Amino acid sequence: MWTTSPPPSRPGPPTRWAGHQRGPEAALAYRQRFLDLEAAGADLHGEARFVSELAPPPSRVLDAGCGYGRVASELTRRGHYAVGVDADPDLVALAQEDPRTRFVVADLSTLDLRTEQEFHVVLLAGNVVPFLAEGTLAAVLERLTAHLVPGGHLVAGFALGDAVPQGAAPVSLDDYDRLARTAGLSYIARWSTWDRQPFGADSTYALSVHRRLGG
């Protein structure tokens, strides 16, 4: 049964995303960008397909940094038990237009869903990692690992180097892997796209999969 009290996290420092974009109008504009891409024929479901191949439905999936709910809602449609979490209340308000999926406002660096801590996959998509608040990546990885079942997977996709979006900060893969190990995660694989194109020295995007130890 879902818990509603106490809150799922304490307030954390402002994320880089909050410094880049905030407010209801910005949230609507952000969603519209993806709606326009979809209308133009773009494939917006690579993340959901990847997760479904990694952990077939009805797996429990935590979409961490869910934005307006694009991925979490698609995961629900595919038969997963998805929960979306984001620190931006205006984006979460849009996500909550989907009544089939649970969305909550929470800070990833202090996240505590308590009895909901048994997810088969935790997903960090859409450049969530480089938009985190400065100095919080270690805490975020620790809290997300705590919400995984032993043997569960943490999946993160984010841009590298000059491809990092405006307002975000580059994160080196060496640092990411080191902090993941400290959080109790083991490295599994890395690709350059959600359709599993090989990762190389010239890749501008990293899709990394780690597994929680103990499973």
Phi, psi and omega in degrees: 000137180292141174264146180243350182208140358288174181302153184284357177195161169269157176300142176244180177295152180302134178285162174297330177298319180297328177283342182267324186202133176201159177102157182300319181294321177295321179297316178297319180294322178297313178298320182297327177304316181285324176297322178293320177297317180296319179297331179276001177100007180289147177272114183256009189242023179298320181295316181294322177295317180300312181298319182294329176285324181289317182219090185304149177297149012263066177291157174267125185233131174257115177268098186269117189083050192284347181061226182274009171095013184306310185281315182300319179295322178292323176297318176299316180301328181276359175104006176278165172258092190257143173233131178252137180229135176206150179276349182269107184294332181287323175291319179297323178300321176291318180300324184289359171293342174271106184284350184277342188241140179272128177234137180225150173272121181199152177272129184292334183284346179232016188301134176210094179274003172056251184291354179261027188270021185241077180255143176280330178221136166248129185246130172240095183246176173064035177063031175301317186301308180290347177265002177297160174297146181304132175080009184254358185302318180300315180294321179297313180296323178295315181291322180289322177299322179296341180265004178263146168290153173305129184088355177288163187249139168254124184242125181227131175237128179204155181286157182239151171055229184291348180277354180296134183297159176302135180092346179262172181235133180301144175237124180284146179292329176299315178294318181298313181294322180296315180291328176296317178299317180298327181281353179098027181246144175249142181289136179248305185195165178213137176231176180255354179211167179286347173261023169067038170290144185301146176269136180220180183298333182264004182294140180255003180215140180236125172250107188249138177239125175236158181238140176289132180294153177106356179240000000 
